[in-house]
């Protein structure tokens, strides 16, 4: 195999940095009192002179947005500056009402930090350069009017929403690691309550800077920015495509240019949007309408003390203290509803084996929430209460808030299975009915008659009937065909509607076969 034919990863090293813009969870916009609840509002109905950039209107800082950025900085181990300032980022585009964006440049609220997570290659840590505040732009809507003309409309509702931009160092080396970083950051933001971070609603926007360099070379290659990635799956696919595209271009002797490219999910390829700007092109200068922001140490300590247990810490605790596997810990922590259900079920009956509870949460609960697998493309968190998880799982799934699982009832169900009052098969049916109706486990079992049969007299009669009905299987057992015992056990379970204790059934089958042999 020639050098050019070898896989790109053996010849080139990918250098990837990620910029993520997150809409913060606030009631009002960043610098005015307009509502931040723009999801279903009519176009241009949530605006004022400030977010429209009208002359003479002055901005006022949203304290809650500042708190969210400080909390994020503390959660990722950033250095919080004693004093920070605002800057104007100047550029002209129809979605920017003032002709500039209020942002931060030289002195961001949070500097440094890191985020650790696992990939298929093992534990990974990505260094974070900065986390800062800025205001969002308006929304451009491109469509065709009744006369067939292509027009662009502007909705200023989104203009001025509070955004946090989190920028990594160029530490990422694969498309998979880029996806996992974005997933882990979203989970952290949901955990601390900084954002709802729904990619499908534009509340979290991922942009990647991708370049290649020959393996062993320290100098960076030409950087290309990739935008329009609206799911974690598209993040991995877009970056993977861009790595392969750049490798082909370099192999062909082409000169790469610094540009911005969009991701077309339908065609599974990137396309040129524009030549990429440098920071100098934005002519940053200090924002004259806002004073420097000083961070109160007492307030910062209050924010620090209010942080919940972070995802990485929780995963480690589940493994070290509760004996869960890394997979189970990751699946449970990756879904807020699953986390609450797991924690509250153990609290309802602390004597339950944690692994047994984990099996029900990662299995039956998440199967109802997102059929087809326990991992979605973007898990979310629902309202507090029963299990309450809103998820972005597979098609056909439902949000946890639509389910009515009560932790104490799940604890009762797990205990019933452990004490062999319910068979595993029937317990799954009981759980499904409880999740959909909220009816108690005891009432469902009583009304359906699904309690496990452990009465030897009744089971002996069922065993006798099955043996009489299947003489060929009996002959197979006597001929040493062990799988026939499983068939006979299944027939007894079928005859008893799955209520028989399978362990007892097998013992009675062995006894009955031995007696008939004698």
Secondary structure, DSSP 8 states (H G I E B T S, - for coil): --GGGS-HHHHEEEEEEEEEEEE---SB-SSSSSBS--TTS-TT-S--TTTTT-TT------HHHHHHHHHHHHHTT-EE-SEE--EEEE---TT-TTSEEEE-SSS-SEE--EEEEEETTEEEEEEEEEEEEEE---EEEEEE-TTS-EEEEEETTSTT-EEEEEEE-S-B-SHHHHHHHHHHHHHHHHHHTS----GGGTSEEEEEEEEEEETT--S----EEEEEE-SHHHHHHHHHHHHHHHHHHHHTT-----EEEEEETTTTEEEEEEE---GGGG--EE-TTS--EE--HHHHHHHHHT----HHHHHHHHHHHH---HHHHHHHHTSHHHHHHHHHHHHH-TTS-HHHHHHHIIIIIHHHHSTT-S--SEE----SSSS---EE-STT---GGGS---HHHHHHHHHHHHTTSS-HHHHHHHHHHHHHH---HHHHHHHHT---B--HHHHHHHHHHHHHH-HHHHHHHHTT-THHHHHHHHHHHHHTTT-B-HHHHHHHHHHHHHHHH-
